[in-house]
Amino acid sequence: MSKFLFSIAFLFLTAAAWSQQSQEELEQKKAKLQEEIHEKEMMLQDVRKKEKSVVKLLAIQKDKIGLKEKLIHTTEKQTKLLSNDMYINQVEINHLKKELVDLKADYAEMIVKSYKSRSTQSRAMFLLSSENFLQAYKRLQYMKQYSSYRKMQGEEIKDKTQKLADHNAKLSGQKTEKQKLIVEQEKERKDLEQEKIEQEKIANSLKKDKKQIAAEIKKKQQETKKIDAQIQKLIRDAIAEANRKAAAAKAKANPKTTTVAETKAIETSTKIVLTPEGQLVSNSFKANKGRLPWPVEKGAISLGYGDQPHPVYKSLVIHNSGIEITTEAGANARAVFGGEVTKVIVISPLNKAICVQHGDYFTVYQNLSTVNVSAGDKVSTKQVLGKVRTNAEGKTILKFMISQNTTYANPQTWLNR
């Protein structure tokens, strides 16, 4: 029986400890979500002040709604955990109540018997009526044990009564906390509805300007294509230069065995013909897929890779050969891996790009206001390459691209999550 009670107690203590830990984790998660919601609200206010375009407004509003939904889900989890705690507490209260009823009944019966034999004469006669000394001694011991047991029962009743009072107080506190969570959850739901109404207003205002937005997207896509063409030419030139050097090195090392046809094949290849050293760099870069550091210290992907639907007009497609990372003003662009700068492209006086070669892989860092490196420089992982440009609209966005030879890859799959 004692083993069973010990197991029950251990189960309650373990459940309570786990529940407390979970509640703390959820509270931390809630605090983080509320902080993110606050950041989105500040961004929203900033955009309203600085931008006429409502496209970004809608994107931020959508993010904010998503965070609100996560916050509500977290609060629901808290409420559920608290309900579980309350159930365990109520089970313990019921158990204590039953034990107290049994103890009090037993104690009452003992008191009645003690009252009936309360006189000193009755106790003396009980001892004197013994048949021998041994029996008298045993009766004396029994009387002492009986008195001690009665005292112990009284203490146990007192202890369990106090435990019951503590559990009831705890349950009362849990009920108050649960009610607070329910009120908080209801407020969050109302806030979420209001955010959705706001999102609908933004979406409606966007629909009025569909033609203008489509024209803006088309113009931006044309500009992007021109820049992509420049970068593609840059990469092709880098491949040609690398292969020319490789062909010359091979001819110099093996002048008698290297044929004109072999030299021409290397020079005209559309892919880099890697030297043993170049192959090592390429293999190392490839081995770090999914573990590369971000090209900025802080930021979030604001436009993904490939064909991306417009946030409102799904029929309008935005093509992106890399990813766009929105960061804070004054942010630095960093090399994601060691390599050699092949070219610094001046797209415009205020917009520059850097191309870094890693074997037959290339990383491109676009939309820089200043650069810290030159063509031919060796760079290391996380080395600052330049400063990300903040445009007239107050946006600080780095466009980051990865390609193997001239084939683009999704940078998001290469970066550390």
Disulfide bonds with the S-S distance in Angstrom:
none
